[in-house]
Amino acid sequence: MRRQLASVLVVAVVLVGAVPAGAAAASTAPDEPADMHAPAVSFSNQSSGGTVVTVDSVTLPDGGFVAIHDASVTEGNVLGSVVGTSQYLAAGTHESVEVRLDEPLSELGTRTLVAMPHADSDGDRAYTFVASNGETDGPYTAGGSAVVDTASVDVSASVSMSDQPTDGSSVVVDRVELAQGGFVTVHDASVTEGAVFESIRGTSAYLDAGVHRDVRIDLDANVTQNATLVPMAHRDTNDDMAYDFPASDGETDGPYTADGSAVVDTASVTVGQSAMVAYGGGATGGHHVSVDSAYLPNGGFVTVHDASVTEGAVFESIRGTSAYLAPGLHRNVSVTLDAPVENDTTLVPMAHRDTDDDMAYDFSASDGETDGPYTADGSAVVDTGAVTVSAAITYGPTAADGATVTVPVVDLSEGGYVTVHGPSLYAGDAFGSVLGTTEYLDAGVHRNVTVTLDEHVRSTRLLTAMAHTESNDNTAYEFVSSEGANDGPYTANGSAVVAAAQTDVNAHVAIGAQSGDGANVTVDSVTLADGGFVTIHDASVTEGAVFESIRGTSAYLAPGTHENVTVSLDAPYEGDGTLVAMAHRDTNANMAYEFASSEGANDGPYTANGAAVLDTASLSVAGASTTTDATTTTATSTSMGETTSGGSPGFGVALAVLALVGAALLALRRD
């Protein structure tokens, strides 16, 4: 009843708080200046590799978000139509807003997407429209309609390659985005004159659907002079993960196209350039640095020296060396320092050869006889960068299950913690924004650090990983409890050491320990961005019994958050055991769970970074004294039975929003 009342109140607020007529995307009269205080959005037709779309401009009078809905929003799928959301945008007008889609679009061809400005009605700077069942962060309105604009998006691919030096045997393509997987083929400029096959110089290995950066391509036909190259995105039309385009005379693995043309870029390559290394310095924990780029014509290494190398300390100045690098251009070269840096200083990355061709760095061990530096004009090829010894964090766009976040690289000069903050951090909420913190981490480099969140996240949002000190040597994180007196953030150049990125949370499941008769279990809550099911597996799922471990599945659950979901088990537990609650999609949109019956072809699990979104809990069965996960034969039947779910989404709000959207789209069609 409380939720229903809240829904009614929200609807009232949306309708009463509608901005003046004429402020919708339908625009103003030609000679009338735009109202900068009115919500508006502009979304042009475009091509995309399926991962990112760009909204031309959006005006948010009170701040908020721009959400991308698919065309099903016009058919009543208000919550499930959301396919991507921007991070929080401050009040005002924003141009060229890139929106990373929660789930990449994989079906090639043109589809209609709807850009819709949404308010931040609860002031937390996190888009919770779907997770709250439409009760918060609803759309901006004008004249009783949601403010929207529509665009035709050609789902295909994108590719970009910058001008670069080359030894002639390889090149690096900066970024490739493929809707369905495939390859990047490098052609020479004769492809523009019709030499479709003869122009091919080399092709990448198979690339999965998604975004790939710094793709190295070994050339089958070397480049021998300065030239223009044309990287082209190719499909894998026969799904064999082998590039068959020339061998099949173009019958298979043809190029991705957009607007009727192949998806390509062009870049100038320079042959014969001497070695190069580039380094901008910055913050470090003293144990690891990332060199911006290095070009090694004959392969070799990047060695990081300290500034004493300029005073003749050739060997003593060595702090660390990269792994062997093949001939050509390399970006973001990782170097772990064997001799950590303890104070702010200047570091000197140096390009070294592999003179004995053993792919092992022998410069020091050979007293300089082998693997000496590349030289230019008689001097070693180097760059310098000033470093601040503090901490460093690497964290980029990723997916998460809402309960944990993984930070790829953490470098701490004196030990401490990694804390994950929510978006309210940027509104000055330093303490309330804390979502979770690691246990104490020793000084040094830590990789793939898992942060368990005390406050779970149920929707995509901007998360910030922050490095914190251990100020009172008790190895207990007290930043919040001490109100900032202890364990404050590491700083560099006056700012906290952080890394922020949009984190995709498309599903979240929470289940607690419980007791019962073994025939029915309760899932505390489940949030599904696109709707689906929650399935109960036993512990044998962790041993590969994907289908045999299924004990029962909920009825279909609409997009949004559901609480206290009761699942009646087709294969009851006869003794104590482990419950594995797993979020499943409804991939064929028939509201029937077919994961097992289709042998995994339909209704697969929601995933985060390649792992299924799930939660586990213990089950105590009345009168039982032994566990049955491994001893009881489980049924493969997955009929939904008489299952029920509680906490259904606020469909009153959803229908109200649908009415607003429908009115706005009708107005657009009339224009």
N, C-alpha and C positions, 0 to 999 in steps of 0.2 A: 504493500500500500504506500509505503514511504517513497519507493521508487516511482510509482505511478504519479504521485503528487508532484514529485520533482519534475517529471516529464511534462506535466501540465504547465508548471511554472516556467520551464524553459521555453515551451512553445509560446507562451504569453510574452515572454521577454523578446523572443525573436520577432514576433509580429508587432508588438508595441514599439520596439526599438528600431524599426525599419527606418533607414535614412530616407531623405526626401526623394520623391519621384524624379526620374531623369538621371539618377546617378549610376544606373546599371550599365553593363557593358554595351547597351544599345547606344551609348554616346550622346553628345549634345548636338545642338544645331550647328551648322558649319561655321557661323560667325560668332558663336558663343564660346568664350574661353572655358576650358575644362575646370571643373571644381576640384582643386587639389585636396579638399577635405572629404571628398566622396570616394567610396570604394570603387575600384575599376580594375580590369584585367585585360591584357591583350596577348593572344596566343596564336601564332601564325603556323600555317602548314609547314612541315619540315620532315626530314629523314632522320632516322635514329638507328643505332645498333641495338636498340631495345633496352638499354640500361639507363640512359639519361635523356630527358627532354628539356627544352629551354622555353621558358615563358618570357615573352618580349618585355612586358612590364606589368607590375601590379602595384596598386595603391591601397594601403591599409591604414585607415585613419587612426586606429588605436593599436597598430601592430597586430601580428598574428602569423598566418601561414598561407601559402598557396598550395592547395591540394590538387592532384590530378586524378580525375575519375574516368573510368571507361564509360562507354555508351550505355551500359546496363543501368546507369543511374536514372535514365528516362523510363525504365521499365519497372522501377520499384526497388532496385537493388541499391539502396542509399548507402549503406555501410560497406557492403562487399564490393562496391564499384570503385572504392579508393585504391589506386594502384601506386601512389607515391605522394610524398609530402615534402615540402621544403623544410629547412630548419627555421627557427623563429626569425621573423623579420620585424625590425623596429618600425614604429609608425612612420609613414611617408611613402614615397614612391621608389620602387626598386626596379632596375632594368636588367635584362638578360639573366634571369634567375634560373639556374640549373636545378632541376629536380631529379634526384636519383630514385628510380622506381624500386619499390620494395621487392618485387619479383620481376626479373627481366621479361620483356615481351619476346616470345620465341616464334610466334606464327608470322611468317613473312607476308608482306602485303600491306595495304593501307587500312588503317583503322581510325575511328573517330575517338579523340580524347577530349575531355572537358577540364579546363583550368578554372578553379573556383577558389576565391579568397575566403579564408576562414578566420574567425576571431580567436583570440586567446582568452576565452571567457573566464577561466579560473586563474589566470595570471601566472601559470607555472612555466610558461615558455616551452611547453611540450604539447604536441598535437595529440589529444586524447579523444577525438571525436568518435572513432570506431571503438576503442577500448572501453569508453564510457557509455556505449550503446546510444550515442547521439545526444547525451545529456550535457556535454561541454563542448566548447570550441566549434559551434555551428557556423554556417556560412554567413558572410556579410550579405545584407539584403538592400535592395533599392526598389521603391514602389511596390513592395509586397513580393518581390521575386529575388531569388538568389542571384548574386552577381557572378556571371560566368562568361567564358568565351570558349569556342570549340575550334579544334584544328584537326586536319587530316595528317596523320603521322605515318610515313612510309617506313615500316620496320624492315631493316636490312642490315647494314654494316657501316662502319666508319674506319678510316685509317689515316694516320698522320706520320710524316717522316721529316725530320729537320735536315738542313744542309750539314754535311759532316765530312771529315777526312776518312779515307779507307786505304788499307793495304792492297785492295783489289780483290781480296778473297772473301770478305764478309762486310755486311752493313747492319745497322741497327734501326729498326722501325720503332718510333717512339711509342705509339699507342695504336692498338687494334681493338675494335669492338665488334663482335660477331653475334648475331641473333641466334644462330643455330650451330655454331662451330664451323671449322673449316681450316683455311690456310691463308697465308699472305705470300703472294708471289711477287718477286721483283722483276720488272721488265726494264729494258732500256728504252730510249725514246723512239725507237723504230716502231713500237707498238702503236704510236699515233699515226703511222703511215700504213697501217694494215698488216704489219708483220706480227700477227697474234702469237704464233708459236715460236718463231725464230727469235723474238725479242726476249724470251724468258731467260733470265740469268740465274735464278735460284728461287727456292720455295722453302717456307718454314716447315717444321714438323706440324702435325695436327694440333690445332688449338681448340679447346672447349669453347662452348658458348660463353660470352661474357667479355670482360675487359682484360686486355693483356698489355703490359708496358715493357718497353725496351726488349723487343723481340729480335734476337740475333739471327740473321739469315746467312748461312754459308752459300757462297755463289758457286754454281757449277761452271759457269763461264765467267772467268775473272774479268774485272774492269781494269784496263791497262792505261787509261788516260782519263782526265777530267771529263765528267759526263753528267747527264741528267737521267735519273732513274725514276721509275714509276711503280711504286708499291700498289698492288691490287688485291682486294679481299676476294677470296674464292670460297665457294661452298663445298661441302662434302656430300654430293647429291646421292651417292650410292652407299653412304654410311659405312665405308670400309676403312676410314681414317688414313687412307693413302691417296696422294695427289695424282689423279688419273687424267687431268685435263688434256695435256698434249698427247698422251698415249692413246686416248680415245678420240682424237681429232675434235675435241671440244664437246663430245657427246655427254660427258660426265664432268662434275666438279667445275662448272662454269662460274663466272664471277657473280658476286652479289651486285645487284643493281638498285639504283634509286633514280626516280624520274626518267627511267628508260636508259640510263647510262651506267657503265661499270663504276663501282665505288673505288676511287683511286686517290692518290696524292702524288706530288712530284717533289724531288729533292736533288740538289746539286752535290756531287761527291768529288772530293779532291784527292788525287792519287799522288803519292810521293811526298806528302807532308811529313815533317819530322815528328817525333814523339811529343806528346803534350800531356800535362796534368793540371787540373783546376781544383782549387780548394778554397772555400770561403770562411773556414773556421766556425766559431760559434760555441755553444754550450756543450760540455761533455762531462761524463762522470769520471773521466780520466782513464778509463779502461777500454774505450772503443771510440773510433772515429769513422765517419763515412766521407770518403773523398768524392767530390761532386762528379768528376769525370776523369778519364784517362784514355789516351790514345797510344797504343803500343804497336808499331808497325810489324814487329816480329814476335809479338807476345812477350810475356815476362811477368813483372810484379810491380806493385806500388809499395814502397817502403816509407814509413813515416819516421822522420828524424826530428829531434828537438833542435833548438836554435844553435846549439853548440857545434853543429855540423859546419856552420859558417866560420868557426874559429879553428877548424882543422880536426875536430873530433869525429872522424869519418865513421868509425865503428862504434865508439862509445855513445854516439848520439842516436843510434837506432832504437826506436821504441816498439816497432812492430811492423809486420809485413803481411800483405794480402796473400791469399791463395794464388796459384798460377792463373794467369789471365791469357786467353787465346789472342792471337793477332787481331787488332782492330780496336774499335771504340767500346768503352765500358762506362756505364754510369752508376753512381752510388756504390762505389767500391768499398766494401766493408773491410776494416782493418782492426783486429783485436790487438791491443797493446800489451806486449809481454812485460814491458817496463812501464807501469802506469805513470800518468802525469799527476802530480800532487798540487801544483800551483798554476795560476794563470800564466800562460806562456805563449810562445809562437811555435807552431809545428810546421815542419817542412816535408810534405809528401814528395817523393822522388821516384821517377820512372826508371825501373831497372830491367835489364835484359835477362834472358835465359840462355846464356852463351854456350852451355854444355847440353842444352836440349833435354834435360832430365826432369823439367817441370818442378824442380825443388830449388828453393832460394839458398844459394851457397856462398853469397858474397862475403859474409863475416867469417864463416868457417874456412874459406879458402884464402883469407887475408887479402881479399880483393882480386884474386886471380881469375875468378869466374863471376858471372852475373853482375857485372859492373853496370853503372847507370847509362841510360841513353844520354847522348850529348847533342848540343846544338851550338854552333859557333864556339866550340871548345869548352863549353860549360855544361854541367849536368842539367838535365831537364827537371825543373822543380816548380813548385808554387808554395806560397806561404799563407798561413792563416792564424789569426789570433784566437786562442781558445780560452774560455772561462771554465774553470774546473768547478763543477757543481753537480749537475745531473743531466740526463738526456732520456727522452722517451720517444718511441716510434709507435704511432697508432693511427690507422687510416680507416676509411669506410669499410665496414664489416657487418656481419650478421651475428646475432646473439639470441640466446634462448630466453632472455629476460631475467634469468637467475644468476648468470655469470657473464663476465666479459674477459676476453683474452687480449693482453697487451703484448705485441710481438717482441719488443726489445726495451729493456730498462737498464740504464747505466747509472749507478749511484756511487758517488765519491766516498761517502762515509757510512753507508748503510741507511736504512729507513724503510719507507713504505710507498706503495702506489695506491692512491685513492681515486675512485671514480666519482665524479660529480655530475649531476644533472644540469639541464640548461639554466636553471634559476641561479647558477653561479654567476652568470653574466648580468644578473640584476642585483648583484651585491650580496646574495645569500650564501656566504662562504660556508656556513655550518649546516644549514638546512638542505643545501644541495648535495651533501655527501650521501652517496648511495651504497658505498661499500669500500672496504680497505683490505689490503693483504695483511698477512702476518709479517713480522719483521723480516727484512731482506738484508743480507750482509752486503758490504761494499763490493762492487764488481758488476759484471754484466749478467743479466738474467734474461732468458728468452722464453717466450710464450707463457707469460705470467698470468695466472688465472685469478681474477678478483671476484669473490662471491659477494653478491649484492644483498645487503640487509633489507633494502627496500626494492622489491622486484619491479621491473619495467615491463609494461604490457603493450607498448607501442613504439614505433620508430621515432627516434629523437637524437638530438646532438648530445653526445656524452664526451666528457673531458677526463683524460687520465692525467693526474697530477703527482709529481714526485714530492714526498714529504720526508723531512729529516727525522732523526731520533735524537731529540735535544736533551733528554734527561737520563739517557742510558739505561732505561728499564725495559726496553724492547716491547713496550706496550703503546699502541697508538692512542694519544690523548689530545689530539688537536681539537676535537669537538668538545669533549668533556671539560677541557681546561679553557674553553672559549678562546682558543688561539694562543694561549700562553706557552704551550708546549707543542713540539712536533710540527712546527710550521712548515710551509712549502720550501723546497729548494728554490733559489732564485738565481737568475743570470741577467745582468744588465738592468737590474731593478724590477724585473718581472718574474712571476712564478714560472717554473719549468713545467709546461703542460703540452699535451697533444690532444686536439679535439677532432672528432669525426662523426658524421651521421652514422648511426648504428641501427641497422634494420632489425626490428623485432616483429615478426609476423605471427608468432604464436607463443603462448606461455601456458604452462600447466603446473598446478600445485596440488599435491595430494599428501595427506597426513597419515600417520600411523593410526590404525583402527582395529577394532575387533568386531566379530559378527559371526554369522552362520556360514560364511564362505560362499554364499550364493549371490550376494549383493554387496557392492562397494560404493563408496562416495568419493568423488573427486571434488576437492574443495573449490577449485575454480579453474576455468579454462578460457583463454582468449584466443579467438581465431579470426584473423584479418579477413579471410575469404570464406569463412564457414567451413563445416566439415564434421568431424567426429572426434571423440576421445576413446581410444581403445585400451583395454587392460590386457597387458601381456604378463606372463610370469617371468621369473628370472632366467629361464632358458633362452630368452631372446638375446641375452648378452653372449651366448655361446653359439649363436648362428641359427637358432631355431625360430626363424622369422615368422613363419605362419603357424607352426605347431604350438608356439608359445601364446597364441591368442586365446584369451579366456572369455572375452565379451566386448561389446562395443555399444556406445551410446546411440540413441536416436540421432538424426541429423540435427546439427546445431547451427543456427544462423550466424553470420558475421557478428562479432562483438564479444562481450564477456558474459559467461554463464557461471553461476555459483551453485555449489552443492548439487552437482550432477550425479544422479544415481545410475549406476550401470548394473543391470542384471546379467549375470555370467552364464554363458552357455555351457561352460566347463567349470563348475564350482570348485573351489579349493576344499580339499578334504582334511587338510591340516594347515598348520601355520606356514606362512610363505612370504614372498616378496611381491608387492604390487608394482608394476611398471606402467604408469599412465602415459600414453603417447598421443600427441596431437596428429590427426590425419586430415588430409584434404579431401574435397569432393571434386576430383579432377574432371569428371564427366558431367558434373552438375545435374545428377539425377536424384540426389538426396538419398541414395542407397549405398551402403558401405560394401565395396566390392574388392577390397584389397586382397583378401585371401582367394576369393573365387576367381579373380583375374590373374592370380599368381604374381601380384605386384604391379601389373600393368596399369591399374587404376587406383586412385585414392591412396597414394603413397603418403608417407609422413611429411609434415612440415619439417624443414631442416634449418640449421644454423651452422655455417662453416662446415657443411658436409655431414653433420651429425643430426640424428633425429631429435626433435624437441620433446622432452619427456621429464618426468619426475618419478621418484621411487619412494616407497614407504613399506613398512612391515604390516602384515596382517596376522592377527591372532584369531584362530577359529575356535569357538567354544567347544571344549571337550577334547581338543587335539593336543598332542604332546610332541609331534614331530613335524618337520617341514615337508612340504610336498612338491616344491618347485621342480625338483629333479627326479622324483620317484613316481609321480602320478601322470598317467598318460593324458595328454591334453587333447581336447577336441579341436578339429579344424573348422567346424561349423562356426559361422560368424553372423548368424541371423540376429537382427536387432531386438527381437522379442518385444516385451512390454516396457522397455526402458523409458524413463522420464528424465527431464532436466529442469532444474530450478533456476531462478534468476534470469529469466528470458530478457532479451534486449528490449529497450524502450521503444516499441514499434510506433507508439503515438508520436514520438519525436521524429522517427524516421519518415512516417507518412507526411508529417508537416513539412519536413525538409523536401520531400519529393514534390509536394505541391509548389514550393518555392522554385525548385529547379525546373519543373515543367513549365511554369509561367515564364521563366527567363529564357529557356530554349525556344519556346514558342515565339517570343518577341524577337529573338535573333533570326529565326527563320523568316519572319515577316520582313525584317530589314534586308 
